Amino acid sequence: MALVSIGVAGASGYAGQELIRLAARHPFIRVTTAMASGSTDGARTLPALTGVWDGQITPLSLDQLAAETQAVFMTLPDSVAAEVGPALVARGVRVFDIGGTFRLHDRTLRHQWYPTTPDLEIPVVYGLTEHYRRELVEARLVACPGCYPTAALLALRPLIDANLIDGDVIIDAKSGISGAGKKPSERTHFSECHGNVAAYGVLGHRHGAEIEQELRQTVTFTPHLVPLDRGLLATSYVRVRPDVDDTAIAATFASAYASSPFVRVRGDALPEIKHVVHTNFCDIGWKYDDASRRLVLVSCLDNLVKGAAGQALQNLNVAFGWDETAGLS
Ligand SMILES: NC(=O)c1ccc[n+]([C@@H]2O[C@H](COP(=O)([O-])OP(=O)(O)OC[C@H]3O[C@@H](n4cnc5c(N)ncnc54)[C@H](OP(=O)(O)O)[C@@H]3O)[C@@H](O)[C@H]2O)c1
């Protein structure tokens, strides 16, 4: 089988490098083209990937991507992806966007959170692999979910789909600092975040809108930055309907993820970040109190793998009809 030619736009960033690391070992693809902003003179290499992928990073060029690749992963700032994504699709390239630009379906919400995203004529598939496999087959533009939404949705979506939740959903989530990208800000500078934990975006984070879209109900979502380089843990608090018990909760997760190699259902053995870093797994565990009907769910993943590059590659596998685990196990 001829290898599929892949481009990575945003290759020098955290998610882009992770993508190249994974893609370089994928049996059916070849990274032919890797691009960044061109803010530095000349081509660049990726020292961390020496011996894994020895290509060069060149300045972003639509023409080159369209000429050299069949599919492109975009790990770009939102405003850049908003321009590049539709242009590539129009030129016959399949696009897997890891940013937020195309994730929100509602036009008003999209304009609020991603004002540079144009109105699109082409369908966009929300790439939460485990819940959209059918839609991903033959998809032209895939909006891969963010790291916070992936962890929260994999834990909550089966309960919502089975109509087990009664009332409010509260999501309290903690992310390692690499979730914010490689460029330090006042919030993510080492001396600010080392030895610190801080909530941010309270009652006003764009990932809250994305989670609400996929759960079809309002949620209280509070993200935190914690002093880890990578990894993300979401604790979700819900109350279940009166007729629901622990067995029904366990059966719902077992059935939802029976054919999902990257979701590990842990039951009451609560997952931890150290169990999932550098993997494409999302682990889900829970504790349930029958008397109060309170259910506390814990889900965790590596923000750069299942929360970004790994899930994008998983989506590519499904979109091209390959084994979902190719290049990821
Ligand atoms: N980090 C995560 O855990 C994570 C998880 C899920 C989703 N995401 C999303 O993935 C995307 C990338 O995130 P990241 O953390 O990898 O960011 P990052 O580390 O800041 O990397 C950004 C990349 O985009 C390139 N870039 C910046 N401006 C550009 C321009 N005008 N033209 C072409 N390329 C440009 C950068 O190139 P230079 O090196 O030349 O500046 C770099 O390669 C974002 O949309 C983010 O929301 C990230």
The ligand as a MOL file (V3000), in Angstrom:
LIG
                    3D

  0  0  0     0  0            999 V3000
M  V30 BEGIN CTAB
M  V30 COUNTS 48 52 0 0 0
M  V30 BEGIN ATOM
M  V30 1 N -1.0690 22.1970 23.9000 0
M  V30 2 C -2.1090 21.3960 24.0840 0
M  V30 3 O -2.1520 20.5840 25.0400 0
M  V30 4 C -3.2740 21.4520 23.1450 0
M  V30 5 C -4.3120 20.5380 23.3440 0
M  V30 6 C -5.4250 20.5860 22.4740 0
M  V30 7 C -5.4690 21.5280 21.4820 0
M  V30 8 N -4.4410 22.4190 21.3320 0 CHG=1
M  V30 9 C -4.5510 23.3970 20.2400 0
M  V30 10 O -3.5680 23.1090 19.2610 0
M  V30 11 C -3.0890 24.3110 18.6570 0
M  V30 12 C -1.5860 24.3750 18.8400 0
M  V30 13 O -1.3010 24.3560 20.2310 0
M  V30 14 P 0.1770 24.2350 20.7900 0
M  V30 15 O 0.0450 24.1090 22.2540 0
M  V30 16 O 0.9590 23.2250 20.0340 0 CHG=-1
M  V30 17 O 0.7400 25.6960 20.4140 0
M  V30 18 P 2.2400 26.2030 20.3170 0
M  V30 19 O 3.1230 25.3180 21.1050 0
M  V30 20 O 2.2040 27.6410 20.6500 0
M  V30 21 O 2.5830 26.0330 18.7490 0
M  V30 22 C 1.9660 26.8390 17.7800 0
M  V30 23 C 2.4930 26.4660 16.4030 0
M  V30 24 O 1.8560 27.3120 15.4350 0
M  V30 25 C 2.8670 27.9870 14.6760 0
M  V30 26 N 2.4260 29.3320 14.2900 0
M  V30 27 C 2.1860 30.3940 15.0940 0
M  V30 28 N 1.7770 31.4630 14.3690 0
M  V30 29 C 1.7900 31.0580 13.0620 0
M  V30 30 C 1.5100 31.6960 11.8250 0
M  V30 31 N 1.1030 32.9810 11.7650 0
M  V30 32 N 1.6420 30.9640 10.6800 0
M  V30 33 C 2.0490 29.6750 10.7060 0
M  V30 34 N 2.3450 29.0150 11.8530 0
M  V30 35 C 2.2190 29.6980 13.0140 0
M  V30 36 C 4.0680 28.0550 15.5970 0
M  V30 37 O 5.2400 28.2630 14.8140 0
M  V30 38 P 6.5130 29.0900 15.3650 0
M  V30 39 O 7.3280 28.1220 16.1710 0
M  V30 40 O 7.1980 29.5110 14.1190 0
M  V30 41 O 5.9830 30.2230 16.1760 0
M  V30 42 C 3.9870 26.6640 16.2370 0
M  V30 43 O 4.5140 25.7060 15.3520 0
M  V30 44 C -3.8540 25.4680 19.3420 0
M  V30 45 O -4.9460 25.8080 18.5650 0
M  V30 46 C -4.2990 24.8390 20.6710 0
M  V30 47 O -5.4860 25.4280 21.1500 0
M  V30 48 C -3.3470 22.3820 22.1250 0
M  V30 END ATOM
M  V30 BEGIN BOND
M  V30 1 1 1 2
M  V30 2 2 2 3
M  V30 3 1 2 4
M  V30 4 1 4 5
M  V30 5 2 4 48
M  V30 6 2 5 6
M  V30 7 1 6 7
M  V30 8 2 7 8
M  V30 9 1 8 9
M  V30 10 1 8 48
M  V30 11 1 9 10
M  V30 12 1 9 46
M  V30 13 1 10 11
M  V30 14 1 11 12
M  V30 15 1 11 44
M  V30 16 1 12 13
M  V30 17 1 13 14
M  V30 18 2 14 15
M  V30 19 1 14 16
M  V30 20 1 14 17
M  V30 21 1 17 18
M  V30 22 2 18 19
M  V30 23 1 18 20
M  V30 24 1 18 21
M  V30 25 1 21 22
M  V30 26 1 22 23
M  V30 27 1 23 24
M  V30 28 1 23 42
M  V30 29 1 24 25
M  V30 30 1 25 26
M  V30 31 1 25 36
M  V30 32 1 26 27
M  V30 33 1 26 35
M  V30 34 2 27 28
M  V30 35 1 28 29
M  V30 36 1 29 30
M  V30 37 2 29 35
M  V30 38 1 30 31
M  V30 39 2 30 32
M  V30 40 1 32 33
M  V30 41 2 33 34
M  V30 42 1 34 35
M  V30 43 1 36 37
M  V30 44 1 36 42
M  V30 45 1 37 38
M  V30 46 2 38 39
M  V30 47 1 38 40
M  V30 48 1 38 41
M  V30 49 1 42 43
M  V30 50 1 44 45
M  V30 51 1 44 46
M  V30 52 1 46 47
M  V30 END BOND
M  V30 END CTAB
M  END
